[in-house]
Amino acid sequence: MLAVFARERDWESFHSPRNLLLALSIGEVGELSEIFQWRGEDQLSDVLLYLVRLADVRNVNLGEAALEKLRKNASKYPVDSMKLKYPLHCKN
């Protein structure tokens, strides 16, 4: 839906990976950090939409990439070893 939205408005020329990344890092994430307590939902949505658009432009399937990252992290940081390292942060 987001790709169609951008295409219908002829925004594709503005949506280079660099421009989308700058919009995310300088614009939306900065705004989210600054005013999170007042408009958190709107800003989180903006960050998500820019990220989805960036992934689309770079031909990255975010769902698959996120699942793969979770699998890697689960292997890298097994629950039992984390509980031993950080016992104050674990609830039993």
Backbone as a chain_set.jsonl record, in Angstrom:
{"seq": "MLAVFARERDWESFHSPRNLLLALSIGEVGELSEIFQWRGEDQLSDVLLYLVRLADVRNVNLGEAALEKLRKNASKYPVDSMKLKYPLHCKN", "coords": {"N": [[0.825, -1.198, 0.0], [1.953, 1.211, 0.763], [3.95, 1.632, -1.159], [2.394, 1.974, -3.457], [0.977, 4.257, -2.695], [3.089, 6.15, -2.603], [3.94, 6.021, -5.273], [1.651, 6.899, -6.695], [1.7, 9.568, -6.079], [3.918, 10.501, -7.267], [6.302, 10.417, -5.791], [8.488, 8.816, -5.857], [10.951, 9.621, -6.912], [11.94, 11.155, -4.884], [12.337, 9.39, -2.885], [14.853, 8.076, -2.384], [17.15, 5.652, -1.035], [18.988, 7.016, 0.628], [17.693, 9.521, 1.14], [15.374, 8.621, 2.461], [16.495, 7.399, 4.7], [17.719, 9.621, 5.904], [15.431, 11.137, 6.466], [14.274, 9.473, 8.343], [16.294, 9.248, 10.409], [17.164, 11.888, 11.055], [14.829, 13.368, 11.023], [12.138, 11.994, 11.762], [12.737, 10.09, 13.883], [14.155, 11.726, 15.599], [12.153, 13.606, 16.242], [10.397, 11.87, 17.499], [11.871, 11.134, 19.747], [12.074, 13.596, 21.007], [9.428, 14.476, 21.556], [7.983, 12.347, 22.549], [6.342, 11.741, 24.767], [4.05, 13.23, 24.358], [2.965, 12.927, 21.726], [3.293, 10.244, 20.947], [2.155, 8.012, 19.524], [1.534, 8.979, 16.915], [4.089, 9.732, 16.006], [5.503, 7.312, 16.199], [4.154, 5.88, 14.242], [4.889, 7.363, 11.971], [7.666, 6.837, 11.908], [7.605, 4.069, 11.488], [6.348, 3.96, 8.944], [8.224, 5.298, 7.29], [10.367, 3.529, 7.589], [9.291, 1.154, 6.508], [8.922, 2.018, 3.889], [11.589, 2.558, 3.143], [12.635, -0.034, 3.292], [11.146, -1.207, 1.249], [12.069, 0.216, -1.009], [14.68, -0.687, -1.008], [14.306, -3.308, -1.535], [13.881, -5.154, 0.57], [12.503, -7.621, 2.571], [10.865, -6.913, 5.276], [9.481, -8.368, 7.259], [10.479, -11.025, 7.011], [13.207, -10.446, 7.402], [13.19, -9.454, 10.02], [12.293, -11.701, 11.471], [14.41, -13.456, 10.948], [16.486, -12.061, 12.215], [15.603, -12.185, 14.879], [15.829, -14.951, 15.269], [18.624, -15.248, 15.034], [19.447, -13.656, 17.21], [18.295, -15.066, 19.315], [19.811, -17.349, 19.291], [22.331, -16.288, 19.751], [22.044, -15.039, 22.215], [21.102, -16.89, 24.477], [18.375, -17.705, 26.647], [18.853, -18.861, 29.236], [21.593, -18.299, 29.745], [21.542, -15.561, 29.779], [19.953, -14.979, 31.961], [21.61, -15.795, 33.99], [23.687, -13.977, 33.733], [22.458, -11.505, 34.091], [20.817, -11.289, 36.579], [19.171, -9.534, 38.082], [17.439, -8.363, 36.324], [15.644, -10.212, 35.514], [12.535, -11.812, 35.758], [11.145, -14.258, 37.761]], "CA": [[0.0, 0.0, 0.0], [2.811, 2.391, 0.867], [4.599, 1.821, -2.455], [1.367, 2.529, -4.339], [0.746, 5.614, -2.193], [4.206, 6.982, -3.059], [3.94, 6.044, -6.736], [0.535, 7.732, -7.141], [2.025, 10.973, -5.816], [5.212, 10.762, -7.917], [7.3, 10.65, -4.751], [9.573, 7.849, -5.959], [12.229, 10.297, -7.141], [12.381, 11.71, -3.599], [12.491, 8.295, -1.931], [16.097, 7.305, -2.501], [17.503, 5.118, 0.287], [19.636, 8.071, 1.422], [16.683, 10.474, 1.598], [14.509, 7.971, 3.444], [17.277, 7.228, 5.922], [17.847, 10.941, 6.538], [14.124, 11.49, 7.021], [14.115, 8.668, 9.557], [17.256, 9.514, 11.484], [17.201, 13.298, 11.447], [13.482, 13.886, 11.2], [11.109, 11.314, 12.541], [13.233, 9.517, 15.139], [14.447, 12.88, 16.451], [10.874, 14.108, 16.756], [9.874, 10.874, 18.431], [12.632, 11.255, 20.988], [11.812, 14.893, 21.626], [8.057, 14.702, 22.031], [7.353, 11.042, 22.7], [5.298, 11.688, 25.797], [2.823, 13.92, 23.955], [2.393, 12.417, 20.483], [4.04, 9.031, 20.667], [1.547, 7.145, 18.516], [1.721, 9.569, 15.587], [5.495, 9.688, 15.63], [5.856, 5.912, 15.97], [3.609, 5.534, 12.931], [5.747, 7.986, 10.96], [8.915, 6.078, 11.86], [7.295, 2.783, 10.859], [6.082, 4.148, 7.526], [9.498, 5.57, 6.613], [11.151, 2.298, 7.596], [8.678, 0.25, 5.536], [9.219, 2.553, 2.556], [13.011, 2.327, 2.909], [12.786, -1.466, 3.016], [10.57, -1.441, -0.069], [12.993, 0.765, -1.998], [15.887, -1.529, -0.995], [13.876, -4.694, -1.792], [14.067, -5.943, 1.789], [11.274, -8.088, 3.193], [11.062, -6.63, 6.704], [8.976, -9.468, 8.08], [11.474, -12.102, 6.982], [14.456, -9.959, 8.003], [12.998, -9.368, 11.468], [12.269, -13.064, 12.009], [15.779, -13.987, 10.895], [17.247, -11.376, 13.258], [15.184, -12.776, 16.157], [16.444, -16.28, 15.365], [20.052, -15.053, 15.311], [19.592, -13.15, 18.579], [17.954, -16.147, 20.251], [20.978, -18.227, 19.337], [23.457, -15.522, 20.307], [21.737, -14.684, 23.606], [20.151, -17.86, 25.036], [17.687, -17.246, 27.858], [19.503, -19.306, 30.474], [22.848, -17.593, 29.994], [21.229, -14.163, 30.075], [19.448, -14.93, 33.332], [22.767, -15.911, 34.878], [24.462, -12.751, 33.622], [21.692, -10.323, 34.505], [19.722, -11.844, 37.424], [18.272, -8.507, 38.592], [16.494, -7.964, 35.294], [14.795, -11.343, 35.149], [11.447, -12.118, 36.679], [10.871, -15.698, 37.799]], "C": [[0.865, 1.257, 0.0], [3.516, 2.673, -0.455], [3.616, 2.439, -3.449], [1.09, 3.984, -3.964], [1.828, 6.558, -2.714], [4.204, 7.118, -4.583], [2.846, 6.96, -7.265], [0.827, 9.225, -6.988], [3.346, 11.401, -6.466], [6.298, 11.106, -6.907], [8.52, 9.758, -4.914], [10.929, 8.515, -6.181], [12.791, 10.901, -5.854], [12.733, 10.616, -2.592], [13.717, 7.441, -2.229], [16.393, 6.73, -1.11], [18.12, 6.184, 1.189], [18.605, 9.051, 1.988], [15.763, 9.874, 2.655], [15.232, 7.777, 4.768], [17.448, 8.554, 6.654], [16.524, 11.377, 7.164], [13.861, 10.731, 8.316], [14.999, 9.165, 10.683], [17.248, 10.96, 11.959], [15.809, 13.812, 11.786], [12.65, 13.128, 12.2], [11.6, 10.745, 13.866], [13.591, 10.631, 16.119], [13.187, 13.459, 17.067], [10.291, 13.157, 17.785], [10.568, 10.984, 19.778], [12.256, 12.517, 21.745], [10.427, 14.993, 22.25], [7.277, 13.411, 22.264], [6.19, 11.069, 23.687], [3.996, 12.364, 25.379], [2.185, 13.31, 22.718], [3.081, 11.131, 20.057], [3.462, 8.175, 19.554], [1.746, 7.694, 17.113], [3.163, 9.441, 15.134], [5.956, 8.256, 15.399], [5.349, 5.45, 14.605], [4.455, 6.122, 11.817], [7.05, 7.21, 10.791], [8.689, 4.746, 11.149], [7.103, 2.946, 9.355], [7.356, 4.461, 6.745], [10.35, 4.305, 6.526], [10.614, 1.297, 6.579], [8.993, 0.716, 4.12], [10.693, 2.333, 2.195], [13.257, 0.855, 2.56], [12.261, -1.796, 1.621], [11.519, -0.969, -1.172], [14.247, -0.097, -2.116], [15.567, -3.007, -1.248], [14.175, -5.623, -0.621], [12.696, -6.332, 2.325], [11.46, -7.944, 4.702], [10.59, -7.758, 7.606], [9.981, -10.61, 8.163], [12.77, -11.674, 7.657], [14.34, -9.903, 9.523], [12.983, -10.754, 12.106], [13.658, -13.683, 12.018], [16.637, -13.356, 11.985], [16.883, -11.923, 14.639], [15.793, -14.156, 16.347], [17.927, -16.169, 15.707], [20.266, -14.592, 16.751], [19.273, -14.23, 19.613], [19.128, -17.11, 20.391], [22.163, -17.547, 20.024], [23.277, -15.237, 21.8], [20.718, -15.655, 24.187], [19.617, -17.401, 26.4], [18.451, -17.619, 29.123], [20.798, -18.56, 30.759], [22.601, -16.122, 30.306], [20.719, -14.013, 31.506], [20.592, -15.039, 34.331], [23.59, -14.637, 34.869], [23.765, -11.558, 34.245], [20.528, -10.728, 35.408], [18.752, -10.775, 37.938], [17.198, -8.116, 37.601], [15.524, -9.064, 34.906], [13.743, -11.563, 36.224], [11.182, -13.604, 36.625], [9.49, -15.951, 38.303]], "O": [[0.554, 2.239, -0.673], [3.667, 3.834, -0.836], [3.985, 3.34, -4.202], [0.984, 4.842, -4.841], [1.522, 7.642, -3.21], [4.438, 8.203, -5.115], [3.09, 7.727, -8.197], [0.252, 10.047, -7.702], [3.828, 12.512, -6.247], [7.119, 11.99, -7.149], [9.497, 9.92, -4.183], [11.947, 8.025, -5.69], [13.996, 11.132, -5.754], [13.356, 10.888, -1.566], [13.619, 6.217, -2.316], [15.928, 7.277, -0.11], [17.809, 6.248, 2.378], [18.638, 9.373, 3.176], [15.414, 10.539, 3.63], [14.647, 7.969, 5.834], [17.335, 8.61, 7.878], [16.506, 11.924, 8.266], [13.298, 11.276, 9.266], [14.52, 9.467, 11.776], [17.32, 11.213, 13.161], [15.635, 14.595, 12.72], [12.475, 13.557, 13.341], [10.927, 10.91, 14.884], [13.362, 10.504, 17.322], [13.149, 13.765, 18.259], [9.759, 13.581, 18.811], [9.923, 10.932, 20.825], [12.133, 12.508, 22.97], [10.272, 15.532, 23.346], [6.049, 13.397, 22.181], [5.153, 10.457, 23.431], [2.948, 12.108, 25.973], [0.961, 13.187, 22.668], [3.413, 10.975, 18.882], [4.21, 7.662, 18.722], [2.094, 6.94, 16.205], [3.422, 9.076, 13.988], [6.736, 8.011, 14.478], [6.038, 4.715, 13.897], [4.714, 5.45, 10.818], [7.488, 6.956, 9.669], [9.49, 4.345, 10.305], [7.635, 2.157, 8.574], [7.546, 3.939, 5.646], [10.98, 4.046, 5.501], [11.389, 0.661, 5.865], [9.296, -0.099, 3.249], [11.005, 1.962, 1.064], [14.006, 0.549, 1.632], [12.872, -2.582, 0.897], [11.741, -1.68, -2.152], [14.812, -0.226, -3.202], [16.455, -3.857, -1.182], [14.661, -6.739, -0.806], [11.829, -5.478, 2.512], [12.135, -8.76, 5.329], [11.234, -8.066, 8.609], [10.293, -11.1, 9.248], [13.368, -12.451, 8.402], [15.279, -10.261, 10.234], [13.588, -10.963, 13.158], [14.041, -14.353, 12.977], [17.435, -14.048, 12.617], [17.762, -12.103, 15.482], [16.225, -14.503, 17.446], [18.431, -16.898, 16.561], [21.166, -15.082, 17.434], [19.911, -14.297, 20.664], [19.401, -17.619, 21.478], [22.898, -18.176, 20.785], [24.251, -15.201, 22.553], [19.562, -15.274, 24.375], [20.335, -16.788, 27.191], [18.669, -16.77, 29.988], [21.07, -18.223, 31.912], [23.383, -15.505, 31.03], [21.024, -13.028, 32.179], [20.541, -14.437, 35.404], [24.14, -14.253, 35.901], [24.406, -10.702, 34.855], [19.37, -10.532, 35.041], [17.596, -11.098, 38.209], [16.154, -7.593, 37.991], [14.666, -8.857, 34.048], [14.021, -11.509, 37.423], [11.009, -14.159, 35.539], [9.072, -17.104, 38.407]]}, "num_chains": 1, "name": "protein.A"}
